[in-house]
Amino acid sequence: MWKKGESEEVGMPATVEPGSVAGEKKRVRETSGAREAATIGPSINIKGDVTGDEDLMIQGRIEGTVTLKQHNVVVGPEGQVKASIHGRSVTVEGTVVGDLRGDEQVVLRTSASVEGNIQAPRVTLEDGASFKGGIDMGDTARTQTKPGPAKVSTPLDDKLDLKTSTQVGPQST
C-alpha cells in the first residue's frame, strides 16, 4: 500500500532508464514544486537588456544589463558578461566586466574573474577568485538615516555627576 512519504512508484524497478516514462514522471515530480532556472547556453550571444521573473543561469555571452531583482543570477564557468548585473543573489563562476548588485548577497567562486564594483550586504570571495574593483556592503536605507547615540536613563545616573564622571554622595540641601 501507499503511505505518506513513500514514492508513488511502488512496485517500479529500482533502476529506471533516464529516457523512460517512469524516469520522466520522477523528474517532473521533483521539479514541480520549484522552477528550474532559465539558461542562456554557451552558444547564445545577447546584446541588450535582460529582464525576467525567474532565476537565470548564464553560460553564454551578454553585453548590456541583467536585471532580475527578485531572483538569483548565476554566471556559469563558461559565461562571459559585459554588463551590470542586479539580482537577489548573484553568483559568478565565469567572467564579468561590470558592476554586481545583490540585494541579499554576491558570491565570487574560485573560477570567477570580475572587474567592477560590488554592492551587497553579504559578499563572499572564494580563494582563487580574481577581483578588481570596490565593495560596498552598506545598507542604503541604514546609511541615509544615521541615528545618533541613544540616551538611556539608569538609576546610576542619579548617583553620578556626568559632567566630571565622579561619584558623589547623597545630595544635601
VEXDREN-2710 file (C-alpha; in Angstrom, 1 decimal):
% VEXDREN-2710
k/r/px/py/pz
1/MET/0.0/0.0/0.0
2/TRP/1.0/3.6/-0.4
3/LYS/1.9/5.5/2.7
4/LYS/2.6/9.2/3.2
5/GLY/6.2/9.9/2.4
6/GLU/6.7/6.9/0.2
7/SER/7.3/7.1/-3.6
8/GLU/4.2/7.0/-5.8
9/GLU/6.1/4.5/-7.9
10/VAL/5.8/1.5/-5.6
11/GLY/6.5/-1.7/-7.5
12/MET/8.6/0.1/-10.1
13/PRO/12.1/-1.3/-10.7
14/ALA/14.9/0.2/-8.6
15/THR/16.8/1.4/-11.6
16/VAL/14.9/3.5/-14.2
17/GLU/16.3/4.4/-17.5
18/PRO/16.7/8.2/-17.9
19/GLY/14.6/8.3/-21.1
20/SER/11.8/6.1/-19.8
21/VAL/8.3/7.3/-18.9
22/ALA/8.8/6.4/-15.2
23/GLY/12.0/8.5/-15.3
24/GLU/10.2/11.4/-16.7
25/LYS/7.5/11.2/-14.1
26/LYS/10.1/11.2/-11.3
27/ARG/11.9/14.2/-12.8
28/VAL/8.6/16.2/-13.2
29/ARG/7.6/15.4/-9.6
30/GLU/10.9/16.5/-8.2
31/THR/10.9/19.9/-10.0
32/SER/7.1/20.6/-9.8
33/GLY/7.5/22.5/-6.5
34/ALA/10.3/24.7/-7.7
35/ARG/11.0/26.1/-11.1
36/GLU/14.4/25.5/-12.7
37/ALA/16.5/28.5/-13.7
38/ALA/16.3/29.7/-17.3
39/THR/19.6/29.0/-19.1
40/ILE/21.4/31.1/-21.6
41/GLY/23.5/28.4/-23.3
42/PRO/27.2/28.6/-24.3
43/SER/26.3/29.3/-28.0
44/ILE/24.0/32.2/-27.2
45/ASN/25.1/35.9/-27.6
46/ILE/22.8/38.6/-26.3
47/LYS/23.3/42.4/-26.7
48/GLY/20.8/44.5/-24.8
49/ASP/18.8/44.4/-21.6
50/VAL/17.9/41.1/-20.0
51/THR/15.0/41.2/-17.5
52/GLY/12.7/38.5/-16.2
53/ASP/10.8/36.9/-13.4
54/GLU/12.8/33.7/-12.8
55/ASP/16.2/32.6/-11.8
56/LEU/18.9/32.8/-14.6
57/MET/22.0/30.7/-15.4
58/ILE/24.3/32.4/-17.9
59/GLN/26.7/30.1/-19.8
60/GLY/26.8/32.3/-22.9
61/ARG/27.7/35.9/-23.7
62/ILE/25.8/39.0/-22.6
63/GLU/26.5/42.7/-23.3
64/GLY/24.2/45.3/-21.7
65/THR/22.3/44.9/-18.4
66/VAL/20.9/41.9/-16.5
67/THR/18.1/42.9/-14.1
68/LEU/16.3/40.1/-12.1
69/LYS/15.9/41.9/-8.8
70/GLN/13.8/39.3/-7.0
71/HIS/15.7/36.3/-8.4
72/ASN/19.1/34.5/-8.4
73/VAL/21.6/35.1/-11.2
74/VAL/24.4/32.7/-11.8
75/VAL/27.2/33.3/-14.3
76/GLY/28.4/29.8/-15.0
77/PRO/32.0/28.8/-15.7
78/GLU/31.6/29.4/-19.5
79/GLY/29.7/32.6/-19.0
80/GLN/31.2/35.9/-20.3
81/VAL/29.3/39.0/-19.3
82/LYS/30.0/42.7/-20.1
83/ALA/27.1/44.1/-18.2
84/SER/25.8/45.4/-14.9
85/ILE/24.0/42.6/-13.0
86/HIS/21.3/43.1/-10.4
87/GLY/19.6/40.2/-8.6
88/ARG/18.5/39.0/-5.3
89/SER/21.6/36.8/-5.2
90/VAL/24.4/37.0/-7.7
91/THR/27.0/34.1/-8.1
92/VAL/29.9/34.3/-10.5
93/GLU/31.9/31.4/-11.7
94/GLY/32.9/32.8/-15.1
95/THR/33.9/36.3/-16.3
96/VAL/32.2/39.6/-15.6
97/VAL/33.2/43.1/-16.6
98/GLY/30.6/45.3/-15.0
99/ASP/29.1/46.1/-11.6
100/LEU/27.4/43.5/-9.5
101/ARG/24.5/44.3/-7.1
102/GLY/22.9/41.6/-4.9
103/ASP/20.0/42.5/-2.7
104/GLU/21.0/39.6/-0.4
105/GLN/24.5/38.5/-1.4
106/VAL/27.2/38.3/-4.1
107/VAL/29.4/35.3/-4.3
108/LEU/32.6/35.0/-6.4
109/ARG/33.6/31.4/-6.8
110/THR/37.2/30.2/-7.3
111/SER/37.0/30.3/-11.1
112/ALA/35.5/33.8/-11.1
113/SER/37.1/36.8/-12.8
114/VAL/35.3/40.1/-12.1
115/GLU/36.2/43.7/-13.0
116/GLY/33.7/46.1/-11.5
117/ASN/32.2/47.2/-8.2
118/ILE/30.2/45.0/-5.9
119/GLN/27.2/46.2/-3.8
120/ALA/25.6/43.8/-1.4
121/PRO/25.0/43.2/2.3
122/ARG/27.0/39.9/2.2
123/VAL/30.0/39.3/-0.1
124/THR/31.9/36.1/-0.5
125/LEU/35.2/35.9/-2.4
126/GLU/36.5/32.3/-2.6
127/ASP/40.2/31.7/-2.6
128/GLY/41.5/32.0/-6.1
129/ALA/38.8/34.3/-7.4
130/SER/40.1/37.3/-9.4
131/PHE/38.5/40.6/-8.5
132/LYS/39.4/44.2/-9.4
133/GLY/37.0/46.9/-8.1
134/GLY/35.4/48.2/-5.0
135/ILE/33.0/46.6/-2.5
136/ASP/30.1/48.4/-0.8
137/MET/28.5/46.3/2.0
138/GLY/26.5/49.2/3.4
139/ASP/22.7/49.2/3.7
140/THR/21.5/52.2/1.8
141/ALA/18.4/52.6/4.0
142/ARG/20.5/52.5/7.1
143/THR/23.2/54.9/5.9
144/GLN/20.6/57.5/4.9
145/THR/19.2/57.8/8.4
146/LYS/22.1/57.6/10.7
147/PRO/20.8/57.6/14.2
148/GLY/22.7/59.4/16.9
149/PRO/23.7/57.7/20.2
150/ALA/20.7/57.0/22.3
151/LYS/20.4/58.4/25.8
152/VAL/19.5/55.8/28.3
153/SER/18.5/56.8/31.8
154/THR/19.5/54.5/34.6
155/PRO/19.3/54.7/38.4
156/LEU/23.0/55.1/38.4
157/ASP/22.6/58.5/36.6
158/ASP/21.3/59.9/39.9
159/LYS/24.5/59.0/41.7
160/LEU/27.0/60.1/39.1
161/ASP/27.9/63.6/38.2
162/LEU/28.0/63.1/34.4
163/LYS/30.0/66.4/33.9
164/THR/33.0/65.2/35.8
165/SER/32.3/61.5/35.9
166/THR/33.0/61.2/39.6
167/GLN/30.8/59.6/42.1
168/VAL/29.1/62.0/44.6
169/GLY/27.3/61.2/47.8
170/PRO/23.7/61.9/48.6
171/GLN/22.9/65.5/47.9
172/SER/22.2/67.6/51.0
173/THR/20.0/70.7/50.9
END
